[in-house]
Amino acid sequence: MSLTFIRLFFAAGAIAFPPVEWTKIDGQTDSGVVTAIRPQVAKFRGADDESIEVDLRELLKIEFPEVSRRNPSPLMVRTSGGSRLPVRSVLFDGTNWAIQRRIEDDLELPATELRSVRFTNDQTTQTSWLGLLEREHAADILVIRRPGGVLDTTEGVVKGVTADAVEFDLDGTIIQAPITRLEGILMGGVKMRPASKIQIESLDTALWSVISIEGTDNRDDEKPEVIALRLASGTLHRLPLKRVAKISLSSGVTWLDEMKVASRELLAPVSGDADARESLPEVAMELFSPHASEADGGTKSDVRRMLFVGGTSVEYRLEESHQRFAGSWQRAKSVTTSGEVEITIAMDDQVVWQETLDRQEGLGFDLPIEGARRLSISVRSDGPFQAGSMVELQRGRLNQ
């Protein structure tokens, strides 16, 4: 059933709503329009005017293929539950966050639910910001912009946020930090929750990670206008259905440290005899496995660290369900001397991220996979396997 036919069928006004495509977990696809979404079932109407009901547990995703994406607001907030929201304004009174989005109800979240606020979308500081965002912080962090795309951090307590400034307690001294000089703020003690299986993408690139869909509100049975989402905090938010681009009902995370390496290679010649060269790949493979940091007292399940050494490259096979690859890089904690280390991430032999790690601060990434089937990670240093070439991948993950 083609979308072209569906558009023509509904052009007469029978149902003035964009066409959708839905995919079941068994791979079966169909097209039509949404007439209702309930906590347990989604209702559609096909081009032949037939009513179709699908149990939400059998659905993989619902897509709105004709939705036009819009450039997001530079002001971005992230929640502990994994939502990523471009917003028009964000205010904080010390207890609750008041968030305003375009053409939606205002959103209020308790202090413990917001992980970060970024005041700019400057691409020159993107990797440094994501590197900071990937860590958990005990104290609140004020991230200050310096000339040359350098970010400085200061620990303290965020007391409030207005349209113009962040009220910040710095060792007992209250300062008003102008937002124009800030990259953002990171809230201390706010832990990241496991990703929800239900995620909704809206046309302004917002990603809503929700624990349940409460249903659609209809003016009549054939024209749903609002979808009600239950966030991890328990907050109910009403999202206009015309702003939805995709509803994913079986999202998840695959941790890179749980995936099998498909291939590996040395990127530089190794001095020494042939036997030593033959044995080095197996030594390197030991370094690729996750190691819990004694300094953090962590375990494999909550630290999610992998060690890579300069002069090596590994490749993984991706699945169709993988949508994004995210994480952050930093020097291995055992490194006491350091040189420049170049890290390259490629998908299907196309370089999608390349940065030089020349200091201890982390560099983060969040990359779309866009149908790629091979993921390779290469680490190059001043020399093969020399001191300072070991780097650590934190929370490397493939989001579905």
N, C-alpha and C positions, 0 to 999 in steps of 0.2 A: 504494500500500500504506500504510494508515494506522498511526500509532503506537498508536492505541487497540487495533487488531486484534493488533498485535505483543505488546502488554502482556498481552492475554488469552491469546494462544497460549502465551506462556512462563510464565504464572502458575502452571501446574501443576508447575513445577520442572524442565522439560527443560533450560533454561539460565537460571540465576538471575543475570542480569546486566542492567544498564540498556540500554534500546534506544538505538541511535545512528542518525544520519542522515549519509550521506556524499555529497559532491559531487565530480564529476569536473571536470577543467579545461575540458571541452566544455559544462559546465552541467548535465549529466545528474545527477539525484539518486536516491537509493534509501534504504531503511530496513531495519534488522535488528539484529543484535548482532555484536560483535567476537568472533571466536574466536582470532585470532592476528594479530600484526603482526611482520613480519620485515624485515630491512634493505631488501629489494626489493619486498615484496608485503604487502598487507593481506588478511586472510581474514575473511569475514562469513558469517552464516547468516540466511537470510530466514525470514519467517513460514511459508512453505511447506516449510520444512526443507531448502531447497536450499543448497548450498555455493557461495559467490561469492568469487572471487579478483580483486583489482584491483592492478595494478602501481602502486607508490607514485608513479612519475613521471606517472601519469595522474590522480592524486588532487589535488584542491584543498584539501579539508578533511574532517575527521571531527568531528561535533558530538554531544555527549551532552545532549540537550535537557531531560532531567528532572533534571539535577544541580542541587542547591540551593546557590546561592552563599553564602559565609560572610564575615563581616566579617574583614578581615585583621588581623594583628598590627600594632601601631604601629611596631614595629622593622622597618626595611626596608633591604635591601642591594641594590646594583646591581653587575653584573659588566662587565668590558670587552667581553664578547661580546654584551651587550644584555639579559641576564636581569635580571628585577626580582622579588625574592623577599622576601615577609614571613617573618620568622623568629622563633623563640622566644628564641634567644640567639646572640650572636656574640662570639668571643674571638680575640685575636691575640697570638702570641708573638714577633713580630718577623720571622718567616719564613713562617708559614702561618696562614690563617684557619680556625677551627673553627666551623662553622655548624650549628645545630640547628633542624630544622623539625618540625612536628607530624605524627605518624604516618608518619615517613619515616626512612630511614637518615641519620645525620649526614653532613655534606658538608664536605670539606676542600679548600681552594683555596690555591694559592701567592699570595704577597704581590702579585705583578704582575697578578692576575686581578680583584681587587676595586677598583671605582672609588669607591664611597661607602658609608657607613653613616649612616642617619638614625634618630635615637633617638625621634622623636615624629612623629605624623601631624597636627599642629596645622594647620588650614586657614588660619589667619591669617598664617602664614609660608610657605605653599605656594609662592606665586609667587616670593618672594625665594630660597627654597631651590632651586627648579628653575632660576632664573637662574644661580645659582652652579654647579649641576650641569652645565649645558650647556657650560661652558668647560673647557678642559684646563689643568691647573695643573702647574708645574714642581716646586713644593714641596708637601708635605702641608699641608692646611688644617684648622684647628680652627674650627668654626663655633659661636659662642657666642650664647645667647639673652639678649636684654636686655628690660627692660619695654617694653610697647607694641608687641610683635611685631617688634622691630628685631633684625637679625642682624649680629653683628660677626665679622670673620675675622682669624685670626692664622696666619702661616706658620711652619713648623718641620718636625719629623719625628715621625711617630707611631711610638713604640717598642713599644707594647703596648696591648691593650684587655682589661679585665676586666669582670665583671658590674657594677661600680660606677664605674669611672673609666677615662680614657684617659691613658696615660703618654706625655707629649709633651716633646720636646726643643726648647726655646725659646732659641735662640742659646747653646747649651751648658748651659743650666739645665734640669734635668729637673723637670717639674711633674706632679702628679696632678690632672687636670681632672675634677671630678665629672660623671657623665653627666646628672644631674638639671639641670645648668645648660647643657647642650649641645644644639644642634639636630642636629649630626652631625659627620662628618669626611669630607673629600675627599682621596683619595690622589693624590699628585703623580706625574707621569710615566707614568700609566696611560692609554694611548690607547684610544679607542673603536674597536672593530673594525667592519667592515661587517656589517650585519644579516644573520643567517642566514635561509635560506628556510624552515627548519623551526622552528616555534614552537609550544609547548604551553602552554595556559592551564589552571590548576588552579582548583578551586572556591574557594580563598582569595585569588583574583585574582593569584596568582603567574604570571609569564610566563617560561617557560624557552626561551631561544634556544640551539638545539643544532645541531651539525654533522651528526649522524646519529642515527637510531633503531636501536639494536642488536637490538631484538626484545622480545617479551613472554615472561615466565616463567609457565608454566602448571602447575597441579597435575594437570590432565588436558587433553586436546585441546580441550575445550569451555569452559573457565573460566579465561581469562587473568587474572592478578591483579596483575602488576607489568610496567611498561614501562621498559626500560633506555635511558637517554639519554646520548649522548656530548657533553659540553660542549666549548666552544672550547679550554679548557685541556687537554683530553684526559681529564679526569675522567669516570668512569662513574657515573651516579646512577640509582638505582632508584626510580621513582615509582609508588605504588599506582594502578592503573588506575581504581579507584573515586573517586579524587580529581581525575581529569581532566575538564575541561569542554569542551575543544576542542583538536584537533590541526590546525594549519595547515601545509600542505606546500609552498605556493607563496607565502610571504610575501616582502615586498620593501619598498623605499622609493622614493617619488617626491619629488624635490627641488622645492620651490616655484619656485626660480629657473629650472627647466627647463620650467615650465608656461606656457602662453599665457594672457595676461590676456583675459578674456571681455568685460569692460566697465570703464570708469573714469569718475569724475566729480569735480568740484570741490565741496567741502562748504561753502565760504564765498565771498562775492563778492570779486573782485580789483580793486583800484583801477587806474585807467589806461584807455586807450582800448580800443575793441572788438577791434582787431587784436591787442593784447597779451593780452587774455583768450582769444582763439581760439588763440594760440600756446602758452599755458602748459601745456595738457594734454600736448603732445608733449615739452615740457621735463621735466614730471613723469615721463613714461614713461621717460626716460633714467635718472632716479634710481631707478626700480624695478628696474633690471637689477643683477645682482651685481657688486660692486666688491671686488677684493682689497685688503686693508689693507697699505700699505707698511710699517707698523710691525711687522707679523707676517711680512712677506716671503712672503705666501701667494699662491695662485692660485685661480682659480674653483673648481677641483675639491676643494681642501682647506680653504678658508675658508668658503664658502657663506654669503655675506653679501648682503643686499639692503637698499637704502636707500629709505626712504619719507619723504615730506615732509608737514608739517602742512597740513590743509585739503584732503586728497585721500582718495579711496576707490577700491579696486579689487575686482573680483569674479572668481572662478575657478569653473570647472565641475569637479565631483567625479565620480569613477567609483564604481561599485558595490563595487569591491575596496578602496577606501580605508576604513580603520578608525579611524585617529587622526591628529590634527594636532598637531605638537609643535614647539618651538623656544624662543627667548628674545629679548627686546627690550632694547636699551640705547641710550644716546645715541650718535649718530654720532661717530666719533673727531675729526672736523673741527670739531665744535661747541665753541665757546669761551664762549658765553653761553647760558644756558638758562632756559626758563620751563616751565610745566607742559604736558605733552603727554598727551592721553587717547587710548588705543589700544583699539579695539573690534573683536572678532572675532565674526562672526555666521554662522550656518548656516541656510539657507533662511529668511532674514530674522529669525531668532530669535537674540538676543544670548546668547552662551555664555561670553564672557570680556570683561571690561572693567576696565582698570587705568589709573592715572595714573602716568606716569613723570616724577618730579620730581627725580631725582638720577642720577648716573652708573651706579650699580649696576644690574645687569640684573634683569628680571622674566621668569620662565619660565612655560611652559604645556604641558600634555599633555591634549588634549581628545578625547573620543570623538566620532565623526562620526555614528554611529547612523542611517545611511541617507540623510543629507542629500545634496543634489545641487548646492548652491551655497555657496561659501565667500566671504565678503566681509571685507575688512580696511579699517578706517577710522582715520585719524590726524587728530585735532583738536588745535589749539594755540591760544594766546592770540590769534593773528592769522594770517591766511593767509600762508604762505611766508616768515614772518619768521625772523630769526636764532634758532637754538636749537630750531627745530621739526623738524629732521631726525633721524630715528631709524633704527636698524639692526636688521633681523631676522637673527638668527644661527641657522643650521642649521634653517631652516624646512623641514619635511618632512611628507609624508603617508605613514603606515605602512600597509601592506597586510596 
